[in-house]
Amino acid sequence: MLELKKYAAIDIGSNGVRLLISNVVIPQNKEPLFRKSSLVRVPIRLGADTFLDGKISDENIDRMVKAMDSYKRIMDIHKVENYKACATSALREATNGPEIVKEIYKKTGIKIDIIDGKTEAQIISQTDIKELIEDNKSYLYVDVGGGSTEFTLFSKGELITSKSFKIGTVRLLETPDEAKADWKAAKKWVIEQTHSIKNLTLIGSGGNINKIFKLSGKAQMKPLSFDYLMEQYKNLSLMTYEERIIELSLNPDRADVIIPALKIYTAAMEWSNASKIYVPKIGLADGIVKMVYYGLL
């Protein structure tokens, strides 16, 4: 017998808001399989409001309400059994964050949980990343978002430690001076955690590294080298915003943040002495779905 269920996750980030709907395939006497059914993303850059003004603008609150209403309808159409909506740094730091959560729930019925950086890192560790980790190797998982970056260290098949820092792409773009302290703290933490590990490999997630991987033309699960990322960082930095959109077909909300994203990934590789990075198609939403299914979130 084969049982099928549908679960969903809403990831409210600093650069975009995503709805992931997953099929949960449950074979008899076997572990469930999680398969992506639908992914919808809207480019509501909440971080530009929060990191500059300290709160979300009325315009973006209205867009959020409309997005959540649409997502609820899409989940109804898909007959989603259960879901969870999680908001990260932009709503977490916005002074009107709690008010927005209440307003969205009142108008759409969507309940949003504002999660801290530690919880965000824990959710990410529940993704299919474990299937990629070999027991005799060490990995630094780097998830770059708009408002923060989560670092998770795995060694000998076990999660060793994790930490979140306020060095996301939108934050570096909008308020680079304010991010300097966290940049130094992230550098110190990564070096301290990885200095004694030889042959460490990075695993990267986030929309920007996925785009870089796609541009590389590499086969899935083939790593990118540090030299390749540095070359892309230099080349993209020399291009104008308009050139990145026209020549590389980048979305307008991706064409600017891809530069600070590459800066974070290459820095993490330098700090940890990693020479290559794997780019699986996983992210926060994948971890949310799994944790909801297992009743952990």
C-alpha positions in Angstrom: 0.0 0.0 0.0 1.1 3.5 -0.8 -0.1 6.5 1.0 0.1 10.1 -0.4 -0.2 13.3 1.6 0.4 17.0 0.8 2.2 19.3 3.1 3.3 23.0 2.6 5.7 25.5 3.9 5.7 29.3 3.6 9.1 30.9 4.0 8.9 34.7 4.6 12.4 35.9 4.0 14.0 39.3 3.6 14.2 39.2 -0.2 11.2 37.1 -1.2 8.3 35.0 0.1 8.0 31.4 -1.0 5.3 28.8 -0.9 6.5 25.2 -1.2 4.0 22.4 -1.6 5.4 18.9 -1.3 4.0 15.4 -1.9 4.8 13.1 0.9 5.0 9.6 -0.4 4.6 7.0 2.3 5.5 3.4 1.2 4.5 0.6 3.5 7.2 -0.2 6.1 9.5 2.4 4.6 10.6 6.0 5.4 8.5 8.7 3.7 9.7 10.4 0.6 9.4 14.2 0.2 8.9 15.4 -3.4 8.4 19.0 -4.5 5.0 19.5 -6.2 4.8 23.3 -6.6 7.0 26.3 -5.7 5.8 29.9 -5.9 7.9 32.9 -5.1 7.0 36.6 -4.9 9.7 39.3 -4.7 8.5 41.3 -1.6 11.8 42.7 -0.3 10.8 43.2 3.3 14.4 43.6 4.4 14.8 46.9 2.5 12.1 48.3 4.8 13.3 46.8 8.1 17.1 47.3 7.7 16.6 50.9 6.5 13.6 52.1 8.4 13.1 49.6 11.2 9.6 48.6 10.1 7.6 47.2 7.2 6.0 49.8 5.0 2.2 50.0 4.5 2.7 49.1 0.8 4.6 45.9 1.6 2.1 45.0 4.4 -0.7 45.2 1.7 1.4 43.0 -0.6 2.0 40.5 2.2 -1.7 40.2 2.9 -2.4 39.6 -0.8 0.4 37.1 -1.1 -0.8 35.1 2.0 -4.4 35.2 0.7 -3.2 33.8 -2.6 -1.1 31.1 -0.9 -4.0 30.0 1.2 -6.1 29.6 -2.0 -3.4 27.7 -3.7 -3.0 25.3 -0.7 -6.8 24.8 -0.7 -6.7 23.9 -4.4 -3.9 21.4 -3.8 -5.7 20.0 -0.8 -2.8 20.6 1.5 -3.2 18.6 4.8 -1.0 20.7 7.0 1.4 23.7 6.6 3.6 26.1 8.6 4.5 29.7 7.8 7.8 30.9 9.2 9.2 34.4 9.0 12.9 35.2 9.5 15.0 38.3 10.1 13.0 41.0 8.3 9.8 40.4 10.3 11.8 39.4 13.3 13.5 42.8 13.5 10.7 45.0 12.3 9.1 47.0 15.1 5.7 46.3 13.6 6.3 42.6 13.0 3.9 41.3 15.6 1.2 43.7 14.4 1.6 42.4 10.8 1.4 38.8 11.9 -1.9 39.6 13.7 -3.3 41.5 10.7 -2.4 38.7 8.3 -4.0 36.1 10.5 -7.2 38.2 10.8 -7.5 38.8 7.1 -6.3 35.5 5.7 -6.3 32.9 8.4 -2.6 32.2 7.8 -0.8 31.9 11.1 2.9 33.1 10.9 5.6 32.1 13.4 8.5 34.5 13.7 11.5 32.3 14.3 14.9 33.2 15.7 18.3 32.4 14.0 18.9 29.3 16.1 15.5 27.8 15.1 16.2 28.7 11.5 19.5 26.8 11.6 17.8 23.8 13.2 15.1 23.7 10.5 17.8 23.8 7.8 19.5 20.9 9.4 16.4 18.8 8.9 16.5 19.1 5.1 17.7 16.3 2.8 21.3 17.6 3.5 21.8 14.5 5.6 21.6 12.3 2.5 24.5 14.2 1.0 26.8 13.9 4.0 29.4 11.1 4.1 30.2 9.7 7.5 34.0 10.1 7.1 33.9 13.7 5.9 33.3 17.2 7.3 31.0 19.9 5.8 30.1 23.5 6.5 26.5 24.2 5.4 26.0 27.8 4.5 22.5 29.1 3.9 22.5 32.7 2.7 19.3 34.6 3.0 18.4 38.3 2.6 18.8 39.2 6.3 21.0 36.5 7.8 23.3 33.7 7.0 23.2 30.4 8.9 26.3 28.3 9.3 26.0 24.6 10.3 29.0 22.3 10.8 28.7 18.6 10.2 31.4 16.1 10.9 31.4 12.3 10.8 27.7 12.3 9.9 26.7 14.4 13.0 25.6 18.0 13.4 28.4 19.6 15.5 27.2 23.2 15.9 25.4 26.0 14.1 25.2 29.8 14.3 23.3 32.6 12.6 24.7 36.0 11.7 23.2 39.1 10.4 25.1 39.2 7.1 22.3 38.5 4.6 22.4 39.8 1.0 19.7 42.6 1.4 21.3 43.7 4.6 24.8 44.0 3.0 23.3 45.8 0.1 21.2 48.3 2.1 23.1 48.8 5.4 26.7 47.5 4.8 28.2 49.6 7.7 25.8 48.1 10.2 26.7 44.6 9.1 30.5 45.0 9.7 30.4 43.8 13.3 28.5 40.6 12.4 30.8 40.0 9.4 33.8 40.0 11.8 32.0 37.8 14.2 31.1 35.3 11.5 34.7 35.2 10.3 35.9 34.5 13.8 33.3 31.8 14.4 33.9 29.9 11.2 37.7 30.0 11.6 37.5 28.8 15.2 35.1 26.0 14.3 36.9 24.8 11.2 40.7 25.5 11.7 41.5 22.0 12.8 39.4 20.3 10.1 41.2 19.1 7.0 39.6 18.8 3.6 36.3 20.5 4.6 33.7 21.0 2.0 31.0 23.6 1.8 27.3 22.9 1.0 25.5 26.1 -0.1 21.8 26.9 -0.3 19.8 29.9 -1.3 18.4 31.3 -4.5 21.6 33.1 -5.5 24.0 30.1 -5.3 21.3 28.0 -7.1 21.4 30.6 -9.9 25.2 30.6 -10.0 25.2 26.8 -10.2 22.6 26.9 -13.1 24.8 29.4 -15.0 27.8 27.1 -14.6 26.1 24.4 -16.7 27.4 21.7 -14.3 25.5 18.5 -13.8 23.5 18.2 -10.6 25.6 17.3 -7.6 28.9 18.3 -9.2 30.7 20.8 -7.0 31.8 24.3 -7.9 35.3 25.4 -7.2 36.5 28.4 -5.1 38.3 29.7 -8.2 35.1 29.5 -10.2 33.1 31.4 -7.6 35.8 34.1 -7.4 35.8 34.5 -11.1 32.0 34.9 -11.2 32.2 37.4 -8.3 34.7 39.5 -10.2 32.8 39.2 -13.6 29.4 40.0 -12.1 30.8 42.9 -10.1 32.1 44.5 -13.4 28.7 44.2 -15.0 26.0 46.8 -14.5 22.7 46.0 -12.9 21.0 46.3 -16.3 23.6 44.0 -18.0 23.1 41.3 -15.4 19.3 41.3 -16.2 19.7 41.5 -20.0 22.8 39.3 -20.6 22.3 36.7 -17.8 18.5 36.8 -17.7 18.6 37.4 -13.9 15.4 38.5 -12.3 15.5 42.2 -11.2 15.3 41.2 -7.5 18.2 38.8 -8.0 20.5 41.0 -10.2 21.7 43.1 -7.3 21.8 40.7 -4.3 23.7 38.1 -6.2 26.9 40.1 -5.7 26.8 40.2 -1.8 25.7 36.5 -1.9 28.9 35.6 -3.8 30.9 37.7 -1.3 29.5 35.6 1.6 30.0 32.2 -0.1 33.6 33.0 -1.2 34.4 34.4 2.3 33.1 31.3 4.0 35.3 29.2 1.7 38.3 31.3 2.5 37.6 31.3 6.3 37.2 27.5 6.3 39.9 26.7 3.7 37.3 24.9 1.6 38.2 24.5 -2.1 34.7 23.3 -3.4 31.0 23.8 -2.7 28.1 21.5 -3.5 24.7 23.1 -4.3 21.8 20.8 -3.7 18.3 22.1 -4.3 17.3 22.4 -0.7 16.3 25.3 1.6 14.4 26.5 4.6 11.0 25.5 3.2 12.1 21.9 2.7 13.1 21.7 6.3 9.8 23.2 7.4 7.8 20.6 5.5 9.7 17.7 7.1 9.5 19.1 10.6 5.7 19.7 10.2 5.2 16.2 9.0 7.1 14.7 11.9 5.4 17.1 14.4 8.6 18.9 15.3 7.4 22.4 14.4 
